[in-house]
Amino acid sequence: MVNIDQIPEPLRNANNCQKDLIPGFDYSYGYRPSLAAGIVFCVLFGIGFFGHLLQSIRFRRWTSALLTIGALTDLIGWVGRTWSAECPYNENAFLIQIVTLIIGPVFFTAALYVLLGTLIAILGRKYSLISARMYTIIFLTCDVISLVIQAAGGAMASSAASSQTDTQLGTNIMVAGVIFQLVAMTAFALLSIDFVRRSAKFGMPAEYNKILIALFISLAAIYARSVFRAVELIEGWTGYLMEHEAYFIALDGSLMVVAVLIFLVFDPSQTLPRVDRAVDRKESAQMSDFSTV
């Protein structure tokens, strides 16, 4: 561990903005973050945030609200990385990005869990092995557990890294949270495939096709990103993946952009209200027919 007296004065202040590399003191990332990448991803996640925020206000759907929170979380993370591009030794910027970018996808998976549960609630219990209510209880509980584990581990690891102490405990906790999330997502993926199988058997309204396409594209993107982050963290803070930004841009930032923006192209909040009204009309008609018997 480095003695504090050996640390140059500009680095002793957590709010420093030392732009140039000081010999003997590498950046926390292992590289200087790209300013251009930071700006691009801030814009993309900003679009996702404001787009889903408007849909949340307009339709008041949980899926839109969760996607809004997730996009905001990733936006904050990329603001931190953009800040680091200009001030690569800044501890606050490093802490912001590592905590937010590790937990952001948790809100995206929560949106997927709620979305499939909503489809099952509308279509009926025969379309799923478990009820819509159980989807909410099981998978959102898993999401909360994953969120707490990853956030705690991220905070511990980033704090240790900035103070030049051992990051292994915090890193191990983060890995555990990511792996827990992967297990939950694997179970969800299997249940989603079963939902598609049953839909082919019992039939499904055509307007759901685009929702399912978006769900599986988003799920695949989040799953691939989680595998990458697990491998990256297992390698450690001085591992090859951790110290090469191109992998992070391609396998985290880009995949999360796909996961959130796909729902602006195929937005379930614009379809589900119409379907709800159709279901209500169908039920009313059935009640009317019953009353005439």
TORFI-389307 format. One record per residue (C-alpha): residue in one letter; x, y, z. Coordinates in pm, whole numbers, plus 32768, in hexadecimal, padded with zeros to 4 digits. Example, Ala and Ser with C-alpha at 12.3 -4.5 7.8 and 13.67 -1.06 7.14 Angstrom:
2
+------+------+------+------+
: type :   xx :   yy :   zz :
+------+------+------+------+
:    a : 84CE : 7E3E : 830C :
:    s : 8557 : 7F96 : 82CA :
+------+------+------+------+
//
This chain:
293
+------+------+------+------+
: type :   xx :   yy :   zz :
+------+------+------+------+
:    m : 8000 : 8000 : 8000 :
:    v : 807F : 815A : 7FA7 :
:    n : 80D5 : 8241 : 80C9 :
:    i : 8001 : 837B : 80BC :
:    d : 813A : 844F : 80D4 :
:    q : 81AA : 83BA : 7F8A :
:    i : 806C : 8424 : 7ED6 :
:    p : 8095 : 8569 : 7E13 :
:    e : 7FCD : 868C : 7E9C :
:    p : 7EDB : 86A0 : 7D70 :
:    l : 7E6A : 8539 : 7DB5 :
:    r : 7E23 : 8563 : 7F28 :
:    n : 7CE5 : 8624 : 7EE0 :
:    a : 7BBF : 854A : 7E75 :
:    n : 7B41 : 866C : 7D9F :
:    n : 7C89 : 869A : 7CE4 :
:    c : 7C97 : 86C3 : 7B6D :
:    q : 7DFB : 865E : 7B21 :
:    k : 7DEE : 8624 : 79A8 :
:    d : 7F48 : 859C : 7961 :
:    l : 7FDE : 8451 : 79CE :
:    i : 80BE : 846E : 7AFF :
:    p : 81E2 : 8376 : 7AEF :
:    g : 81AA : 8254 : 7BDC :
:    f : 8034 : 8295 : 7C05 :
:    d : 7F5B : 81EE : 7AFC :
:    y : 7DF2 : 824B : 7ABE :
:    s : 7CF2 : 817E : 7B84 :
:    y : 7C68 : 80F1 : 7A3F :
:    g : 7DBA : 8082 : 79BD :
:    y : 7D85 : 8175 : 789D :
:    r : 7CFF : 82D1 : 7860 :
:    p : 7B8A : 82B6 : 7806 :
:    s : 7B26 : 8330 : 76AD :
:    l : 7A80 : 8484 : 76AF :
:    a : 79D8 : 8443 : 755E :
:    a : 7945 : 82F8 : 75D9 :
:    g : 78CC : 83A3 : 7716 :
:    i : 7815 : 84B1 : 7655 :
:    v : 7779 : 83BA : 755F :
:    f : 76F3 : 82D6 : 766F :
:    c : 7677 : 83FB : 773E :
:    v : 75AA : 8468 : 7610 :
:    l : 7527 : 8308 : 75CB :
:    f : 74C3 : 82C0 : 7732 :
:    g : 7435 : 8421 : 7748 :
:    i : 7353 : 83CD : 7624 :
:    g : 72EC : 828B : 76D3 :
:    f : 72AB : 8340 : 7819 :
:    f : 71D6 : 845B : 778D :
:    g : 7123 : 8374 : 7698 :
:    h : 70B6 : 827F : 77A4 :
:    l : 706F : 8398 : 789A :
:    l : 6F73 : 842A : 77A5 :
:    q : 6ED8 : 82D3 : 7777 :
:    s : 6EC8 : 82A5 : 78F1 :
:    i : 6E0D : 83ED : 7918 :
:    r : 6D2A : 83A5 : 77F1 :
:    f : 6CCD : 8239 : 7832 :
:    r : 6D32 : 8204 : 79A0 :
:    r : 6DC4 : 80AD : 7961 :
:    w : 6EB6 : 8001 : 7A4C :
:    t : 6F86 : 7F89 : 7926 :
:    s : 6FBF : 80EF : 78B2 :
:    a : 700A : 8165 : 7A13 :
:    l : 710F : 8055 : 7A4B :
:    l : 71B0 : 8096 : 78F8 :
:    t : 71BB : 8208 : 7951 :
:    i : 7272 : 81C0 : 7A97 :
:    g : 7361 : 80D1 : 79EB :
:    a : 73B1 : 81CA : 78D6 :
:    l : 73E8 : 82DC : 79D9 :
:    t : 74D1 : 81FB : 7AA1 :
:    d : 75A3 : 81AE : 796D :
:    l : 759B : 831C : 7908 :
:    i : 762B : 837F : 7A5B :
:    g : 7734 : 8274 : 7A33 :
:    w : 77A1 : 82F7 : 78E1 :
:    v : 77A1 : 8459 : 7966 :
:    g : 789A : 83D5 : 7A66 :
:    r : 7970 : 833C : 7953 :
:    t : 7960 : 847E : 7889 :
:    w : 79CF : 8539 : 79BF :
:    s : 7AEB : 843E : 79E6 :
:    a : 7B59 : 8481 : 7880 :
:    e : 7BA9 : 85E4 : 78E9 :
:    c : 7C0F : 8594 : 7A50 :
:    p : 7C8D : 8429 : 7A48 :
:    y : 7D0C : 842C : 7BAF :
:    n : 7BC7 : 84B0 : 7C40 :
:    e : 7B48 : 83BA : 7D46 :
:    n : 79E1 : 8436 : 7D43 :
:    a : 79C0 : 8405 : 7BCC :
:    f : 7A4F : 82A6 : 7BE6 :
:    l : 7965 : 824B : 7D04 :
:    i : 7833 : 82D0 : 7C4D :
:    q : 786E : 820B : 7B0F :
:    i : 78CA : 80C0 : 7BAC :
:    v : 779D : 80AE : 7C94 :
:    t : 7696 : 8129 : 7B9E :
:    l : 770B : 8063 : 7A6E :
:    i : 7717 : 7F1C : 7B2E :
:    i : 75B1 : 7F40 : 7BB3 :
:    g : 7505 : 7FEC : 7A8C :
:    p : 74A7 : 7EAA : 79D4 :
:    v : 73EC : 7E30 : 7B09 :
:    f : 72D8 : 7F2A : 7AB9 :
:    f : 72CD : 7EB3 : 7950 :
:    t : 729E : 7D49 : 79B8 :
:    a : 718F : 7DB7 : 7AAC :
:    a : 70D8 : 7E58 : 7986 :
:    l : 70EC : 7D10 : 78C5 :
:    y : 7064 : 7C4C : 79ED :
:    v : 6F3F : 7D3B : 7A14 :
:    l : 6EFF : 7D3C : 789C :
:    l : 6EE2 : 7BC2 : 787D :
:    g : 6E0E : 7BB7 : 79B8 :
:    t : 6D23 : 7CB7 : 791E :
:    l : 6D00 : 7BEA : 77E0 :
:    i : 6CAC : 7AB5 : 78AC :
:    a : 6BAF : 7B78 : 797C :
:    i : 6B00 : 7BEA : 783E :
:    l : 6B0F : 7AA4 : 777B :
:    g : 6ACC : 79B3 : 7898 :
:    r : 6B75 : 78B8 : 797D :
:    k : 6B84 : 77AA : 7870 :
:    y : 6C97 : 786D : 77C0 :
:    s : 6D90 : 783B : 78DA :
:    l : 6E18 : 773B : 79CD :
:    i : 6DF4 : 7837 : 7AE7 :
:    s : 6CFA : 794C : 7B25 :
:    a : 6D34 : 7ABA : 7AD8 :
:    r : 6D33 : 7B02 : 7C4F :
:    m : 6E48 : 7A06 : 7C88 :
:    y : 6F19 : 7AAC : 7B79 :
:    t : 6F04 : 7BED : 7C3F :
:    i : 6F53 : 7B4A : 7D8C :
:    i : 7070 : 7A67 : 7D1A :
:    f : 712C : 7B30 : 7C18 :
:    l : 7107 : 7C8C : 7CAB :
:    t : 7180 : 7BFE : 7DF6 :
:    c : 72AD : 7B6F : 7D3F :
:    d : 72E7 : 7CC3 : 7C9F :
:    v : 72E4 : 7D74 : 7DEE :
:    i : 73DA : 7C77 : 7E80 :
:    s : 74BD : 7C9C : 7D51 :
:    l : 74A9 : 7E17 : 7D64 :
:    v : 750C : 7E1F : 7ED4 :
:    i : 762D : 7D2B : 7EA7 :
:    q : 76BD : 7DD9 : 7D75 :
:    a : 7696 : 7F37 : 7E05 :
:    a : 773E : 7ED3 : 7F4B :
:    g : 785A : 7E24 : 7E98 :
:    g : 7889 : 7F41 : 7DA3 :
:    a : 789B : 8043 : 7EB9 :
:    m : 7995 : 7F73 : 7F7C :
:    a : 7A72 : 7F2B : 7E4F :
:    s : 7A77 : 808F : 7DCD :
:    s : 7AC1 : 8119 : 7F27 :
:    a : 7BE0 : 8023 : 7F50 :
:    a : 7C69 : 8073 : 7DF7 :
:    s : 7C68 : 81E9 : 7E34 :
:    s : 7D18 : 81BE : 7F84 :
:    q : 7E1B : 80CC : 7EF4 :
:    t : 7DA8 : 7FA8 : 7FD0 :
:    d : 7D40 : 7E44 : 7F77 :
:    t : 7C0A : 7E3A : 7E98 :
:    q : 7BDF : 7CBF : 7E9B :
:    l : 7AC2 : 7CAA : 7F97 :
:    g : 79F0 : 7DB2 : 7EE7 :
:    t : 7A3B : 7D12 : 7D96 :
:    n : 79D2 : 7BBA : 7E11 :
:    i : 788A : 7C4A : 7E90 :
:    m : 784C : 7CF0 : 7D40 :
:    v : 7891 : 7BA7 : 7C8B :
:    a : 779C : 7AF6 : 7D71 :
:    g : 7690 : 7BF8 : 7D22 :
:    v : 76C7 : 7BDD : 7BA9 :
:    i : 76C3 : 7A60 : 7BB2 :
:    f : 7584 : 7A65 : 7C84 :
:    q : 74EB : 7B49 : 7B7E :
:    l : 7559 : 7A5A : 7A68 :
:    v : 74B4 : 7932 : 7B18 :
:    a : 736D : 79F3 : 7B3A :
:    m : 737F : 7A61 : 79CE :
:    t : 73BE : 78FB : 795C :
:    a : 7287 : 7885 : 7A12 :
:    f : 71C3 : 79A6 : 797E :
:    a : 7243 : 7957 : 781F :
:    l : 71CE : 77EE : 783F :
:    l : 7077 : 785E : 78B4 :
:    s : 7066 : 795B : 7797 :
:    i : 70B2 : 7849 : 769A :
:    d : 6F9F : 7777 : 7737 :
:    f : 6EB4 : 78A2 : 7715 :
:    v : 6F02 : 78B4 : 759F :
:    r : 6EC8 : 773D : 757E :
:    r : 6D75 : 7756 : 7627 :
:    s : 6D20 : 788A : 7557 :
:    a : 6D56 : 77C0 : 741B :
:    k : 6C6D : 76B7 : 74A6 :
:    f : 6B53 : 7795 : 7524 :
:    g : 6B7C : 78BA : 7437 :
:    m : 6BD4 : 7A22 : 7486 :
:    p : 6B68 : 7B7A : 7403 :
:    a : 6C4D : 7BF7 : 72EE :
:    e : 6C90 : 7D3E : 73A7 :
:    y : 6D5E : 7C7C : 74A5 :
:    n : 6E61 : 7C0E : 73A8 :
:    k : 6F27 : 7D51 : 73B3 :
:    i : 6F1F : 7D50 : 7530 :
:    l : 6FB2 : 7BF1 : 753A :
:    i : 70BB : 7C4F : 7439 :
:    a : 7124 : 7D78 : 750F :
:    l : 711F : 7CA4 : 764C :
:    f : 7207 : 7B99 : 75C0 :
:    i : 72F5 : 7C93 : 751E :
:    s : 730F : 7D53 : 7664 :
:    l : 7336 : 7C13 : 7730 :
:    a : 744C : 7B94 : 764A :
:    a : 7505 : 7CE2 : 7662 :
:    i : 74F0 : 7CED : 77DF :
:    y : 7555 : 7B7F : 77FD :
:    a : 7687 : 7BAC : 771F :
:    r : 76EB : 7CE2 : 77E0 :
:    s : 76C9 : 7C2C : 792E :
:    v : 77A7 : 7B10 : 78B4 :
:    f : 78AC : 7C10 : 7848 :
:    r : 78A2 : 7CC6 : 7996 :
:    a : 78C1 : 7B81 : 7A57 :
:    v : 79F5 : 7B17 : 798F :
:    e : 7A85 : 7C77 : 79A6 :
:    l : 7A63 : 7C80 : 7B20 :
:    i : 7AE7 : 7B20 : 7B4D :
:    e : 7C22 : 7B89 : 7A8F :
:    g : 7C4C : 7CA3 : 7B8A :
:    w : 7C93 : 7E17 : 7B7C :
:    t : 7DD8 : 7DE4 : 7AC1 :
:    g : 7D49 : 7CDF : 79D3 :
:    y : 7D52 : 7D01 : 785A :
:    l : 7BDF : 7D4F : 7830 :
:    m : 7BDD : 7E4D : 794B :
:    e : 7D01 : 7F10 : 78BB :
:    h : 7C89 : 7F20 : 7751 :
:    e : 7B69 : 8012 : 7724 :
:    a : 7B02 : 7F8F : 75CD :
:    y : 7A70 : 7E57 : 766D :
:    f : 79AB : 7F24 : 7769 :
:    i : 791F : 8003 : 7658 :
:    a : 78BA : 7EDC : 757C :
:    l : 7845 : 7DE4 : 7683 :
:    d : 77AE : 7EC9 : 7788 :
:    g : 7756 : 8023 : 7707 :
:    s : 76E4 : 7FBB : 75AB :
:    l : 761D : 7E90 : 7625 :
:    m : 756B : 7F60 : 772D :
:    v : 7510 : 8062 : 7626 :
:    v : 746E : 7F4B : 755A :
:    a : 73BC : 7EC4 : 7690 :
:    v : 7315 : 8011 : 76DE :
:    l : 72E3 : 80B2 : 7588 :
:    i : 723E : 7F7E : 74EF :
:    f : 7110 : 7FD0 : 75C6 :
:    l : 70F4 : 8126 : 7526 :
:    v : 70DF : 807C : 73D2 :
:    f : 6FF3 : 7F69 : 744A :
:    d : 6F4D : 8015 : 756F :
:    p : 6E66 : 7F33 : 763B :
:    s : 6DC8 : 805E : 76E8 :
:    q : 6D23 : 80C0 : 759F :
:    t : 6C99 : 7F61 : 7563 :
:    l : 6C34 : 7EE7 : 76BC :
:    p : 6B33 : 7FFD : 7700 :
:    r : 6A7E : 7FA3 : 75BE :
:    v : 6A87 : 7E34 : 7617 :
:    d : 6A03 : 7E7E : 7775 :
:    r : 68DC : 7F36 : 76DF :
:    a : 689E : 7E16 : 75F0 :
:    v : 68A1 : 7D1F : 7712 :
:    d : 67AE : 7DFC : 77D3 :
:    r : 66C2 : 7E0C : 76A9 :
:    k : 66D5 : 7C92 : 767E :
:    e : 6685 : 7C56 : 77ED :
:    s : 6564 : 7D4E : 77DF :
:    a : 64D8 : 7C9E : 76AC :
:    q : 64F2 : 7B4E : 7759 :
:    m : 6437 : 7BD5 : 7888 :
:    s : 632C : 7C65 : 77A3 :
:    d : 6301 : 7B14 : 76F4 :
:    f : 62E7 : 7A65 : 7844 :
:    s : 61DA : 7B55 : 78BC :
:    t : 6102 : 7B06 : 778F :
:    v : 610E : 7990 : 77C9 :
+------+------+------+------+
//
